[in-house]
Amino acid sequence: MRVGVYAGSFDPLTNGHIDIILRSLKLFDRLIVAVASGTEKQSLFSISERQEMIRKSIQLNERIEIDDLDGLLVEYARKRGACAIIRGIRAFSDFEYEFRMALMNRNLAPDIETIFLMPSEDYSYLSSSLIKEIVSLGGSVKDFVPPAVEEKLKMKYGIH
């Protein structure tokens, strides 16, 4: 069984993330969407809120597991029996950082591949930071995030 890990902060989840999740299912028998803790002070949503938004935004599928990630991604992937780490790349600026991380991960865990997926052109400019900025300034993000995420964002920013 081929297991892939798609890790990120997903703070919040965007349609670009959904695109990568759905396309990853074409490559793997099982996909673990791992929500990285990072520094909670910088996150708008808690890990449990982010996991809830992911669950509400993707169709229930026994091939997808949603989990939390704390620590080194390659160690997590190894413990979970994953053969690959999936990373989304939107632009060349993402590539440089992701390329360096992939090389370090390969050094730490040569048995785990890193696979880069580009989101659909429709979502290539989306970022969680941009989504938060738009909502904080009163703009609509309904075309960029799933409905459950839009609802949570409006609640978080006190928009009715």
DSSP file (Angstrom, degrees, kcal/mol; ACC not computed):
  #  RESIDUE AA STRUCTURE BP1 BP2  ACC     N-H-->O    O-->H-N    N-H-->O    O-->H-N    TCO  KAPPA ALPHA  PHI   PSI    X-CA   Y-CA   Z-CA
    1    1 A M              0   0    0      0, 0.0     2,-0.6     0, 0.0    27,-0.0   0.000 360.0 360.0 360.0 126.9    0.0    0.0    0.0
    2    2 A R        -     0   0    0     80,-0.1    28,-2.0    81,-0.1    27,-1.5  -0.768 360.0-169.1 -88.6 121.1    1.4    3.4   -1.0
    3    3 A V  E     -a   30   0A   0     -2,-0.6    80,-2.5    78,-0.4    81,-1.2  -0.937   2.2-169.7-113.7 130.1    1.0    6.0    1.7
    4    4 A G  E     -ab  31  84A   0     26,-2.4    28,-2.9    -2,-0.5     2,-0.5  -0.893  11.2-147.0-115.8 149.9    1.6    9.7    1.1
    5    5 A V  E     -ab  32  85A   0     79,-2.1    81,-3.2    -2,-0.3     2,-0.7  -0.973   8.3-170.8-117.2 123.8    1.7   12.5    3.6
    6    6 A Y  E     -ab  33  86A   0     26,-2.9    28,-1.8    -2,-0.5     2,-0.3  -0.937  19.7-177.6-111.8 105.8    0.5   16.0    2.7
    7    7 A A  E     +a   34   0A   0     79,-0.7     2,-0.3    -2,-0.7    28,-0.2  -0.782  16.0 124.7-109.6 148.6    1.6   18.3    5.5
    8    8 A G  E     -a   35   0A   0     26,-2.0    28,-2.8    -2,-0.3    61,-0.1  -0.968  64.5 -99.4-179.0 176.0    1.0   21.9    6.1
    9    9 A S        -     0   0    0     -2,-0.3     4,-0.1    26,-0.2    -1,-0.1   0.830  38.6-164.1 -81.0 -32.3   -0.4   24.5    8.4
   10   10 A F    >   +     0   0    0      2,-0.2     3,-0.6     1,-0.2    44,-0.1   0.909  16.2 177.2  48.8  48.5   -3.7   24.8    6.5
   11   11 A D  T 3  S-     0   0    0      1,-0.6    33,-0.2    33,-0.0    -1,-0.2  -0.665  83.5  -1.8-118.7  73.7   -4.4   28.0    8.4
   12   12 A P  T 3  S-     0   0    0      0, 0.0    -1,-0.6     0, 0.0    -2,-0.2   0.569  95.1-122.6 -99.7 174.4   -6.8   28.2    6.7
   13   13 A L    <   -     0   0    0     -3,-0.6     2,-0.2    37,-0.1   114,-0.1  -0.457  32.8-163.3 -64.6 137.9   -7.5   25.5    4.1
   14   14 A T     >  -     0   0    0     -2,-0.1     4,-1.9   131,-0.1   131,-0.2  -0.737  36.3-104.1-119.2 171.1   -7.9   26.9    0.6
   15   15 A N  H  > S+     0   0    0    129,-2.8     4,-2.2    -2,-0.2   130,-0.1   0.787 121.8  61.5 -64.1 -26.5   -9.2   25.5   -2.7
   16   16 A G  H  > S+     0   0    0    128,-0.4     4,-1.9     2,-0.2    -1,-0.2   0.902 103.5  48.3 -64.7 -41.3   -5.6   25.0   -3.7
   17   17 A H  H  > S+     0   0    0     -3,-0.2     4,-2.5     2,-0.2    -2,-0.2   0.921 110.3  51.7 -62.7 -43.9   -5.0   22.6   -0.8
   18   18 A I  H  X S+     0   0    0     -4,-1.9     4,-2.7     1,-0.2     5,-0.2   0.911 107.5  53.4 -59.1 -42.8   -8.2   20.7   -1.8
   19   19 A D  H  X S+     0   0    0     -4,-2.2     4,-2.2     1,-0.2    -1,-0.2   0.918 110.1  46.5 -58.6 -45.5   -6.9   20.5   -5.3
   20   20 A I  H  X S+     0   0    0     -4,-1.9     4,-2.2     2,-0.2    -1,-0.2   0.896 111.7  52.1 -65.5 -40.6   -3.6   19.0   -4.1
   21   21 A I  H  X S+     0   0    0     -4,-2.5     4,-1.4     2,-0.2    -2,-0.2   0.952 112.2  44.8 -59.5 -50.8   -5.5   16.5   -1.8
   22   22 A L  H  < S+     0   0    0     -4,-2.7     4,-0.4     1,-0.2    -2,-0.2   0.878 114.7  47.9 -64.7 -38.6   -7.7   15.3   -4.6
   23   23 A R  H >< S+     0   0    0     -4,-2.2     3,-0.9    -5,-0.2     4,-0.4   0.832 106.3  58.4 -72.2 -31.1   -4.9   14.9   -7.1
   24   24 A S  H >X S+     0   0    0     -4,-2.2     4,-1.6     1,-0.2     3,-1.5   0.830  95.0  65.1 -65.2 -31.7   -2.7   13.1   -4.5
   25   25 A L  T 3< S+     0   0    0     -4,-1.4    -1,-0.2     1,-0.3    -2,-0.2   0.739  93.9  60.6 -64.5 -21.1   -5.4   10.4   -4.2
   26   26 A K  T <4 S+     0   0    0     -3,-0.9    -1,-0.3    -4,-0.4    -2,-0.2   0.710 112.1  38.5 -74.4 -19.5   -4.7    9.5   -7.8
   27   27 A L  T <4 S+     0   0    0     -3,-1.5     2,-0.3    -4,-0.4    -2,-0.2   0.668 114.9  49.5-103.6 -22.1   -1.1    8.7   -6.8
   28   28 A F     <  -     0   0    0     -4,-1.6   -25,-0.2     1,-0.1     3,-0.1  -0.894  61.4-142.6-127.5 150.4   -1.5    7.0   -3.4
   29   29 A D  S    S+     0   0    0    -27,-1.5     2,-0.4    -2,-0.3   -26,-0.2   0.828  97.6  18.7 -73.7 -33.5   -3.7    4.3   -1.9
   30   30 A R  E     -a    3   0A   0    -28,-2.0   -26,-2.4    -3,-0.1     2,-0.5  -0.999  69.5-159.8-140.6 141.0   -3.9    6.3    1.3
   31   31 A L  E     -ac   4  64A   0     32,-3.2    34,-2.7    -2,-0.4     2,-0.6  -0.982   3.2-158.9-124.9 127.8   -3.3    9.9    2.0
   32   32 A I  E     -ac   5  65A   0    -28,-2.9   -26,-2.9    -2,-0.5     2,-0.8  -0.931   6.1-156.7-104.8 120.1   -2.5   11.4    5.4
   33   33 A V  E     -ac   6  66A   0     32,-3.3    34,-2.5    -2,-0.6     2,-0.6  -0.863  16.7-163.0 -95.2 108.2   -3.3   15.1    5.7
   34   34 A A  E     -ac   7  67A   0    -28,-1.8   -26,-2.0    -2,-0.8     2,-0.7  -0.839   9.2-149.0-103.1 117.7   -1.0   16.2    8.6
   35   35 A V  E     -ac   8  68A   0     32,-3.0    34,-2.6    -2,-0.6     2,-0.2  -0.754  18.7-138.8 -88.1 113.9   -1.8   19.5   10.2
   36   36 A A  E     - c   0  69A   0    -28,-2.8    34,-0.2    -2,-0.7    32,-0.0  -0.519   4.6-150.8 -77.8 135.7    1.4   21.0   11.4
   37   37 A S        +     0   0    0     32,-2.3    -1,-0.1    -2,-0.2    33,-0.1   0.927  33.8 158.6 -72.7 -45.1    1.3   22.7   14.8
   38   38 A G        -     0   0    0     31,-0.3     2,-0.7     1,-0.1    -1,-0.1  -0.288  69.3 -24.9  55.1-140.5    4.1   25.2   14.2
   39   39 A T    >>  -     0   0    0      1,-0.1     3,-1.6     2,-0.0     4,-0.8  -0.919  57.7-154.9-107.4 114.1    3.7   28.1   16.6
   40   40 A E  G >4 S+     0   0    0     -2,-0.7     3,-0.6     1,-0.3    -1,-0.1   0.781  90.1  67.4 -58.4 -28.7    0.1   28.4   17.8
   41   41 A K  G 34 S+     0   0    0      1,-0.2    -1,-0.3    -3,-0.1    -3,-0.0   0.830 104.0  44.5 -62.5 -31.2    0.6   32.1   18.6
   42   42 A Q  G <4 S+     0   0    0     -3,-1.6     2,-0.3     2,-0.0    -1,-0.2   0.616  97.5  92.5 -88.1 -12.8    1.0   32.8   14.8
   43   43 A S    <<  -     0   0    0     -4,-0.8     3,-0.0    -3,-0.6     4,-0.0  -0.603  61.9-154.5 -85.3 140.7   -1.9   30.6   13.8
   44   44 A L  S    S+     0   0    0     -2,-0.3     2,-0.3   -33,-0.2    -1,-0.1   0.865  83.8  40.2 -75.1 -38.1   -5.4   32.1   13.4
   45   45 A F  S    S-     0   0    0      1,-0.1    -1,-0.1     2,-0.0    -2,-0.0  -0.846  86.1-116.6-115.1 148.4   -7.0   28.7   14.0
   46   46 A S     >  -     0   0    0     -2,-0.3     4,-2.4     1,-0.1     5,-0.2  -0.273  36.4-104.7 -70.1 166.1   -6.2   26.0   16.5
   47   47 A I  H  > S+     0   0    0      1,-0.2     4,-2.7     2,-0.2     5,-0.2   0.923 123.2  51.1 -59.7 -43.9   -5.1   22.6   15.2
   48   48 A S  H  > S+     0   0    0      1,-0.2     4,-2.2     2,-0.2    -1,-0.2   0.880 109.6  49.9 -64.8 -36.5   -8.5   21.1   16.1
   49   49 A E  H  > S+     0   0    0      2,-0.2     4,-2.3     1,-0.2    -1,-0.2   0.910 111.9  48.4 -65.8 -41.2  -10.3   23.9   14.2
   50   50 A R  H  X S+     0   0    0     -4,-2.4     4,-2.0     2,-0.2    -2,-0.2   0.910 111.9  48.7 -65.7 -41.5   -8.1   23.4   11.1
   51   51 A Q  H  X S+     0   0    0     -4,-2.7     4,-2.6     1,-0.2    -1,-0.2   0.902 110.5  51.7 -64.3 -39.9   -8.7   19.6   11.2
   52   52 A E  H  X S+     0   0    0     -4,-2.2     4,-2.4     1,-0.2    -2,-0.2   0.909 108.5  50.8 -62.6 -42.4  -12.5   20.3   11.6
   53   53 A M  H  X S+     0   0    0     -4,-2.3     4,-1.1     2,-0.2    -1,-0.2   0.886 110.6  49.5 -63.7 -37.7  -12.4   22.6    8.5
   54   54 A I  H >X S+     0   0    0     -4,-2.0     4,-1.6     2,-0.2     3,-0.5   0.945 110.7  49.7 -65.1 -46.9  -10.6   19.9    6.5
   55   55 A R  H 3< S+     0   0    0     -4,-2.6     3,-0.2     1,-0.2    -2,-0.2   0.904 113.6  45.8 -58.3 -42.4  -13.1   17.2    7.5
   56   56 A K  H 3< S+     0   0    0     -4,-2.4    -1,-0.2     1,-0.2    -2,-0.2   0.711 113.8  50.7 -73.1 -19.7  -16.0   19.5    6.6
   57   57 A S  H << S+     0   0    0     -4,-1.1     2,-0.4    -3,-0.5    -2,-0.2   0.662 103.8  57.3 -97.4 -18.2  -14.4   20.5    3.3
   58   58 A I  S  < S-     0   0    0     -4,-1.6     3,-0.1    -3,-0.2     2,-0.1  -0.882  90.8-103.6-114.3 148.2  -13.5   17.1    1.8
   59   59 A Q        -     0   0    0     -2,-0.4    -2,-0.1     1,-0.1    -3,-0.1  -0.393  49.1 -93.6 -64.7 141.4  -15.9   14.3    1.1
   60   60 A L        +     0   0    0     -2,-0.1     2,-0.3    -4,-0.1    -1,-0.1  -0.357  57.1 169.8 -56.7 130.8  -15.6   11.5    3.6
   61   61 A N    >   -     0   0    0      3,-0.2     3,-2.0    -3,-0.1    -3,-0.0  -0.952  38.7-144.6-152.0 122.8  -13.2    9.0    2.2
   62   62 A E  T 3  S+     0   0    0     -2,-0.3    -1,-0.1     1,-0.3    -2,-0.1   0.644 101.1  64.2 -65.9 -12.2  -11.6    6.0    3.9
   63   63 A R  T 3  S+     0   0    0    -33,-0.1   -32,-3.2   -35,-0.0     2,-0.5   0.556  93.0  73.4 -86.1  -8.5   -8.4    6.6    2.0
   64   64 A I  E <   -c   31   0A   0     -3,-2.0     2,-0.4   -34,-0.2    -3,-0.2  -0.914  58.6-175.8-111.6 130.7   -7.9   10.0    3.7
   65   65 A E  E     -c   32   0A   0    -34,-2.7   -32,-3.3    -2,-0.5     2,-0.5  -0.975  13.2-150.7-121.0 138.7   -6.8   10.4    7.3
   66   66 A I  E     +c   33   0A   0     -2,-0.4     2,-0.3   -34,-0.2   -32,-0.2  -0.941  30.1 156.1-110.4 127.5   -6.5   13.8    9.0
   67   67 A D  E     -c   34   0A   0    -34,-2.5   -32,-3.0    -2,-0.5     2,-0.3  -0.838  38.8-106.7-140.5 172.6   -3.8   13.9   11.8
   68   68 A D  E     -c   35   0A   0     -2,-0.3     2,-0.4   -34,-0.2   -32,-0.2  -0.799  25.2-149.8-106.8 156.1   -1.7   16.4   13.6
   69   69 A L  E     +c   36   0A   0    -34,-2.6   -32,-2.3    -2,-0.3     2,-0.4  -0.986  20.2 166.7-129.1 125.4    2.1   16.8   13.1
   70   70 A D        +     0   0    0     -2,-0.4     2,-0.3   -34,-0.2   -34,-0.0  -0.953  57.8   9.3-137.9 117.2    4.5   17.9   15.7
   71   71 A G  S    S-     0   0    0     -2,-0.4     2,-0.2     4,-0.0   -33,-0.1  -0.755 109.3  -1.6 114.2-163.9    8.2   17.5   15.0
   72   72 A L     >  -     0   0    0     -2,-0.3     4,-2.1     1,-0.1     5,-0.2  -0.444  55.0-144.3 -69.5 130.4   10.2   16.5   11.9
   73   73 A L  H  > S+     0   0    0      1,-0.2     4,-3.0    -2,-0.2     5,-0.2   0.891  99.2  52.8 -61.9 -41.9    8.1   15.7    8.9
   74   74 A V  H  > S+     0   0    0      1,-0.2     4,-2.3     2,-0.2    -1,-0.2   0.874 109.2  49.5 -66.4 -34.6   10.4   12.9    7.7
   75   75 A E  H  > S+     0   0    0      2,-0.2     4,-2.5     1,-0.2    -1,-0.2   0.912 112.4  48.1 -67.4 -41.5   10.3   11.2   11.1
   76   76 A Y  H  X S+     0   0    0     -4,-2.1     4,-1.9     2,-0.2    -2,-0.2   0.942 112.1  49.3 -61.0 -48.0    6.5   11.4   11.1
   77   77 A A  H  <>S+     0   0    0     -4,-3.0     5,-2.7     1,-0.2     4,-0.4   0.905 111.4  49.5 -60.0 -42.7    6.3   10.0    7.5
   78   78 A R  H ><5S+     0   0    0     -4,-2.3     3,-1.3     1,-0.2    -1,-0.2   0.933 110.2  49.7 -62.7 -46.3    8.6    7.1    8.5
   79   79 A K  H 3<5S+     0   0    0     -4,-2.5    -1,-0.2     1,-0.3    -2,-0.2   0.828 111.8  49.6 -61.8 -31.9    6.5    6.3   11.6
   80   80 A R  T 3<5S-     0   0    0     -4,-1.9    -1,-0.3    -5,-0.2    -2,-0.2   0.434 115.0-115.2 -89.2   0.4    3.4    6.3    9.5
   81   81 A G  T < 5 +     0   0    0     -3,-1.3   -78,-0.4    -4,-0.4    -3,-0.2   0.754  57.5 162.2  75.2  24.6    4.8    4.0    6.8
   82   82 A A      < -     0   0    0     -5,-2.7    -1,-0.2    -6,-0.2   -78,-0.2  -0.506  33.4-163.7 -80.1 145.6    4.7    6.7    4.1
   83   83 A C  S    S+     0   0    0    -80,-2.5    30,-2.5     1,-0.2     2,-0.3   0.541  73.7  27.8 -98.6 -11.9    6.8    6.3    0.9
   84   84 A A  E     -bd   4 113A   0    -81,-1.2   -79,-2.1    28,-0.2     2,-0.5  -0.998  58.9-142.6-153.2 152.1    6.4   10.0    0.0
   85   85 A I  E     -bd   5 114A   0     28,-2.7    30,-3.2    -2,-0.3     2,-0.5  -0.959  25.4-145.1-110.2 130.6    5.8   13.5    1.2
   86   86 A I  E     -bd   6 115A   0    -81,-3.2   -79,-0.7    -2,-0.5     2,-0.4  -0.843  18.0-177.5-100.7 132.3    3.6   15.7   -1.0
   87   87 A R  E     - d   0 116A   0     28,-2.8    30,-2.8    -2,-0.5     2,-0.4  -0.994  18.8-137.8-129.2 136.2    4.4   19.4   -1.3
   88   88 A G  E     - d   0 117A   0     -2,-0.4     2,-0.5    28,-0.2    30,-0.2  -0.757  14.7-164.5 -91.9 137.6    2.4   22.0   -3.3
   89   89 A I        +     0   0    0     28,-2.2     3,-0.1    -2,-0.4    -2,-0.0  -0.979  15.3 171.1-125.2 119.8    4.3   24.5   -5.3
   90   90 A R        -     0   0    0     -2,-0.5     2,-0.3     1,-0.2    -1,-0.1   0.825  66.4  -0.3 -93.5 -37.5    2.5   27.6   -6.6
   91   91 A A  S >> S-     0   0    0      1,-0.1     4,-1.4    34,-0.0     3,-0.9  -0.893  79.1 -91.5-147.8 171.7    5.3   29.7   -7.9
   92   92 A F  H 3> S+     0   0    0     -2,-0.3     4,-1.5     1,-0.3    -1,-0.1   0.850 120.9  63.1 -58.2 -34.9    9.1   29.8   -8.5
   93   93 A S  H 3> S+     0   0    0      1,-0.2     4,-0.9     2,-0.2    -1,-0.3   0.858 103.6  48.4 -60.7 -34.9    9.5   31.5   -5.1
   94   94 A D  H <> S+     0   0    0     -3,-0.9     4,-2.6     1,-0.2     5,-0.3   0.864 103.4  63.8 -67.9 -36.3    8.0   28.4   -3.4
   95   95 A F  H  X S+     0   0    0     -4,-1.4     4,-3.1     1,-0.2     5,-0.3   0.891  96.4  53.9 -60.9 -43.6   10.3   26.1   -5.4
   96   96 A E  H  X S+     0   0    0     -4,-1.5     4,-1.9     2,-0.2    -1,-0.2   0.939 114.4  40.5 -59.1 -48.9   13.6   27.4   -3.9
   97   97 A Y  H  X S+     0   0    0     -4,-0.9     4,-2.2     1,-0.2    -1,-0.2   0.948 118.3  46.8 -63.1 -49.2   12.5   26.8   -0.3
   98   98 A E  H  X S+     0   0    0     -4,-2.6     4,-2.6     1,-0.2    -2,-0.2   0.849 109.2  55.3 -64.1 -35.5   10.8   23.5   -1.1
   99   99 A F  H  X S+     0   0    0     -4,-3.1     4,-2.2    -5,-0.3    -1,-0.2   0.928 109.1  46.7 -63.4 -45.6   13.8   22.3   -3.1
  100  100 A R  H  X S+     0   0    0     -4,-1.9     4,-2.1    -5,-0.3    -2,-0.2   0.902 113.3  49.2 -63.2 -40.7   16.1   22.9   -0.1
  101  101 A M  H  X S+     0   0    0     -4,-2.2     4,-2.9     1,-0.2    -2,-0.2   0.907 109.6  52.1 -65.4 -41.0   13.7   21.2    2.3
  102  102 A A  H  X S+     0   0    0     -4,-2.6     4,-2.3     1,-0.2    -2,-0.2   0.895 109.4  49.6 -62.9 -40.3   13.4   18.2   -0.1
  103  103 A L  H  X S+     0   0    0     -4,-2.2     4,-1.9     2,-0.2    -1,-0.2   0.909 112.6  46.9 -66.0 -41.1   17.1   17.8   -0.3
  104  104 A M  H  X S+     0   0    0     -4,-2.1     4,-2.3     2,-0.2    -2,-0.2   0.922 112.4  50.2 -65.7 -43.2   17.5   17.9    3.5
  105  105 A N  H  X S+     0   0    0     -4,-2.9     4,-2.9     1,-0.2    -2,-0.2   0.890 108.9  52.1 -61.7 -38.7   14.6   15.4    3.9
  106  106 A R  H  < S+     0   0    0     -4,-2.3    -1,-0.2     1,-0.2    -2,-0.2   0.882 109.4  50.1 -64.0 -37.5   16.3   13.1    1.4
  107  107 A N  H  < S+     0   0    0     -4,-1.9    -2,-0.2     1,-0.2    -1,-0.2   0.901 116.4  41.2 -65.7 -40.6   19.5   13.4    3.5
  108  108 A L  H  < S+     0   0    0     -4,-2.3    -2,-0.2     1,-0.2    -1,-0.2   0.825 135.5  15.5 -76.0 -33.5   17.6   12.5    6.7
  109  109 A A    ><  +     0   0    0     -4,-2.9     3,-2.0    -5,-0.2    -1,-0.2  -0.648  62.8 176.9-145.0  81.0   15.4    9.8    5.1
  110  110 A P  T 3  S+     0   0    0      0, 0.0    -4,-0.1     0, 0.0    -1,-0.1   0.683  80.8  63.5 -61.9 -17.3   16.6    8.6    1.7
  111  111 A D  T 3  S+     0   0    0      1,-0.1     2,-0.5     2,-0.1    -5,-0.1   0.524  91.1  75.0 -84.7  -5.6   13.8    6.0    1.6
  112  112 A I  S <  S-     0   0    0     -3,-2.0   -28,-0.2    -7,-0.2     2,-0.2  -0.936  72.4-150.1-113.4 120.8   11.1    8.7    1.5
  113  113 A E  E     -d   84   0A   0    -30,-2.5   -28,-2.7    -2,-0.5     2,-0.5  -0.491   6.4-137.4 -84.3 154.7   10.5   10.6   -1.7
  114  114 A T  E     -d   85   0A   0    -30,-0.2     2,-0.5    -2,-0.2   -28,-0.2  -0.967  17.9-163.7-110.0 129.4    9.3   14.2   -2.0
  115  115 A I  E     -d   86   0A   0    -30,-3.2   -28,-2.8    -2,-0.5     2,-0.5  -0.959   5.9-151.1-116.3 125.2    6.7   14.8   -4.7
  116  116 A F  E     -d   87   0A   0     -2,-0.5     2,-0.4   -30,-0.2   -28,-0.2  -0.828  14.2-174.2 -95.9 128.3    6.0   18.3   -5.9
  117  117 A L  E     -d   88   0A   0    -30,-2.8   -28,-2.2    -2,-0.5   -97,-0.1  -0.976  15.2-145.0-121.2 136.5    2.5   19.0   -7.2
  118  118 A M        -     0   0    0     -2,-0.4   -28,-0.2   -30,-0.2     3,-0.1  -0.830  23.2-125.3 -95.5 135.5    1.4   22.2   -8.8
  119  119 A P        -     0   0    0      0, 0.0     5,-0.1     0, 0.0  -103,-0.1  -0.266  43.2 -73.9 -71.2 167.0   -2.2   23.3   -8.1
  120  120 A S    >>  -     0   0    0      1,-0.1     3,-2.3  -104,-0.1     4,-0.6  -0.230  46.7-110.7 -53.8 149.4   -4.6   24.0  -10.9
  121  121 A E  G >4 S+     0   0    0      1,-0.3     3,-0.8     2,-0.2     4,-0.3   0.819 117.6  67.7 -54.4 -30.9   -3.9   27.4  -12.5
  122  122 A D  G 34 S+     0   0    0      1,-0.2    -1,-0.3     2,-0.1     3,-0.1   0.744 112.6  29.7 -61.6 -22.6   -7.2   28.6  -11.0
  123  123 A Y  G X4 S+     0   0    0     -3,-2.3     3,-1.6     1,-0.1    -1,-0.2   0.321  85.0 107.9-119.1   5.6   -5.6   28.3   -7.5
  124  124 A S  T << S+     0   0    0     -3,-0.8    -2,-0.1    -4,-0.6    -3,-0.1   0.688  83.6  46.8 -65.4 -18.3   -1.9   29.0   -8.2
  125  125 A Y  T 3  S+     0   0    0     -4,-0.3    -1,-0.3    -3,-0.1     2,-0.2   0.486  88.6 110.9 -99.4  -5.1   -2.0   32.4   -6.6
  126  126 A L    <   +     0   0    0     -3,-1.6     2,-0.3     4,-0.1  -112,-0.1  -0.444  36.4 167.3 -76.0 141.7   -3.8   31.4   -3.5
  127  127 A S     >  -     0   0    0     -2,-0.2     4,-2.2     1,-0.1     5,-0.2  -0.983  44.0-122.4-145.6 152.8   -2.2   31.4   -0.1
  128  128 A S  H  > S+     0   0    0     -2,-0.3     4,-2.4     1,-0.2     5,-0.2   0.882 114.2  54.5 -60.6 -38.0   -3.6   31.1    3.4
  129  129 A S  H  > S+     0   0    0      1,-0.2     4,-2.1     2,-0.2    -1,-0.2   0.916 108.4  47.9 -62.4 -43.4   -1.9   34.5    4.3
  130  130 A L  H  > S+     0   0    0      2,-0.2     4,-2.4     1,-0.2    -1,-0.2   0.898 110.1  52.6 -65.0 -40.5   -3.6   36.2    1.4
  131  131 A I  H  X S+     0   0    0     -4,-2.2     4,-2.3     1,-0.2     5,-0.2   0.930 109.9  48.3 -60.4 -46.4   -7.0   34.7    2.3
  132  132 A K  H  X S+     0   0    0     -4,-2.4     4,-2.5     1,-0.2    -1,-0.2   0.891 111.2  50.9 -62.5 -39.8   -6.7   36.0    5.9
  133  133 A E  H  X S+     0   0    0     -4,-2.1     4,-1.3     2,-0.2    -1,-0.2   0.924 109.5  49.7 -64.6 -44.2   -5.7   39.4    4.7
  134  134 A I  H  <>S+     0   0    0     -4,-2.4     5,-2.9     1,-0.2     3,-0.4   0.939 114.2  44.6 -60.1 -47.9   -8.7   39.7    2.4
  135  135 A V  H ><5S+     0   0    0     -4,-2.3     3,-1.9     1,-0.2    -1,-0.2   0.906 109.2  55.9 -65.4 -41.1  -11.1   38.6    5.1
  136  136 A S  H 3<5S+     0   0    0     -4,-2.5    -1,-0.2     1,-0.3    -2,-0.2   0.778 108.4  49.5 -63.2 -24.8   -9.6   40.9    7.7
  137  137 A L  T 3<5S-     0   0    0     -4,-1.3    -1,-0.3    -3,-0.4    -2,-0.2   0.300 125.9-101.1 -96.8   8.9  -10.1   43.8    5.3
  138  138 A G  T < 5S+     0   0    0     -3,-1.9    -3,-0.2     1,-0.3    -2,-0.1   0.559  75.0 139.8  89.5   8.8  -13.8   42.9    4.7
  139  139 A G      < -     0   0    0     -5,-2.9     2,-0.4    -6,-0.2    -1,-0.3  -0.391  53.9-108.0 -84.7 164.0  -13.4   41.2    1.3
  140  140 A S        +     0   0    0      1,-0.1     3,-0.1    -2,-0.1    -1,-0.1  -0.740  28.7 176.7 -92.7 136.3  -15.1   38.0    0.1
  141  141 A V    >>  +     0   0    0     -2,-0.4     3,-2.2     1,-0.1     4,-1.3   0.118  43.1 120.4-120.0  18.5  -13.1   34.8   -0.2
  142  142 A K  T 34 S+     0   0    0      1,-0.3    -1,-0.1     2,-0.2     8,-0.1   0.756  76.5  50.1 -59.9 -25.6  -16.1   32.5   -1.2
  143  143 A D  T 34 S+     0   0    0      1,-0.1    -1,-0.3    -3,-0.1    -2,-0.1   0.515 113.7  46.2 -87.0  -4.4  -14.4   31.6   -4.6
  144  144 A F  T <4 S+     0   0    0     -3,-2.2  -129,-2.8     1,-0.1  -128,-0.4   0.588 112.0  37.3-115.2 -15.5  -11.1   30.7   -2.9
  145  145 A V  S  < S-     0   0    0     -4,-1.3  -131,-0.1  -131,-0.2    -1,-0.1  -0.939  87.7 -93.1-136.1 156.6  -12.0   28.5    0.1
  146  146 A P    >>  -     0   0    0      0, 0.0     4,-2.2     0, 0.0     3,-0.8  -0.312  44.5-106.8 -63.9 155.9  -14.6   25.9    0.9
  147  147 A P  H 3> S+     0   0    0      0, 0.0     4,-2.5     0, 0.0     5,-0.2   0.853 119.1  56.1 -54.2 -39.4  -17.9   27.1    2.5
  148  148 A A  H 3> S+     0   0    0      1,-0.2     4,-1.8     2,-0.2     5,-0.1   0.861 109.8  46.5 -63.0 -34.5  -17.0   25.7    5.9
  149  149 A V  H <> S+     0   0    0     -3,-0.8     4,-2.7     2,-0.2    -1,-0.2   0.904 110.0  52.2 -73.8 -42.7  -13.7   27.7    5.9
  150  150 A E  H  X S+     0   0    0     -4,-2.2     4,-2.4     1,-0.2    -2,-0.2   0.922 110.2  49.9 -58.7 -43.4  -15.4   30.9    4.8
  151  151 A E  H  X S+     0   0    0     -4,-2.5     4,-2.1     1,-0.2    -1,-0.2   0.926 111.6  47.4 -61.3 -46.0  -17.9   30.5    7.6
  152  152 A K  H  X S+     0   0    0     -4,-1.8     4,-2.5     1,-0.2    -1,-0.2   0.883 111.1  51.9 -64.1 -39.3  -15.2   29.9   10.2
  153  153 A L  H  X S+     0   0    0     -4,-2.7     4,-2.3     2,-0.2    -1,-0.2   0.925 109.0  49.6 -63.3 -44.3  -13.2   32.9    8.9
  154  154 A K  H  <>S+     0   0    0     -4,-2.4     5,-3.1     1,-0.2     4,-0.5   0.905 112.4  48.2 -61.8 -41.1  -16.2   35.2    9.1
  155  155 A M  H ><5S+     0   0    0     -4,-2.1     3,-0.9     3,-0.2    -1,-0.2   0.921 110.9  50.6 -64.1 -43.4  -16.8   34.0   12.7
  156  156 A K  H 3<5S+     0   0    0     -4,-2.5    -2,-0.2     1,-0.3    -1,-0.2   0.864 117.0  39.8 -63.9 -37.3  -13.2   34.5   13.6
  157  157 A Y  T 3<5S-     0   0    0     -4,-2.3    -1,-0.3    -5,-0.2    -2,-0.2   0.366 112.9-116.3 -95.7   4.7  -13.2   38.1   12.2
  158  158 A G  T < 5 +     0   0    0     -3,-0.9     2,-0.4    -4,-0.5    -3,-0.2   0.847  60.9 152.4  67.2  34.9  -16.6   38.9   13.5
  159  159 A I      <       0   0    0     -5,-3.1    -1,-0.2    -6,-0.2    -2,-0.1  -0.830 360.0 360.0-100.6 134.5  -18.2   39.4   10.1
  160  160 A H              0   0    0     -2,-0.4    -1,-0.1    -5,-0.0    -5,-0.1   0.406 360.0 360.0-109.0 360.0  -21.9   38.7    9.7
